[in-house]
Amino acid sequence: DISSHQLKIHTNGPVWRYVRASMTLLNFLPPVCDPENNHLLIDGGYLNVLPADIMLQKGAKHVIAINVSRNSDDCLGDYGDHLSGWTVLWNKLNPFSKKLSIPSLSEIQERLCYINCCYHLEKMQKDP
């Protein structure tokens, strides 16, 4: 629930709405509006990619959880302490220049979400 800035667990209501909310991809599919309170719902994976801890809290006796995330070993380009718009423009216009690897807004958002996911995964591995 990005309107109230918290994780929301749905235990009743129309399943299709919450399944559709779980298909939200930033920059592709918009959040779903919950008619109960007009809050915007997105995929819970942005906050907790492996919700095994929630299933245990809800009383499940056995939970099988598999971490299929990849290790992020790709390095973005080193362009120093600052990046001028002129440098970017020149780089795009000059066919002989070394291409800059600059993260897009969606790549930065993805990495920020991944930080939170890594936190939950480490927490689950330490305290199953």
Summary of the structure (lengths in Angstrom):
residues: 128
radius of gyration: 19.6
end to end distance: 25.5
largest distance: 61.2
contacts: 239
relative contact order: 0.14
helix: 37%
strand: 5%
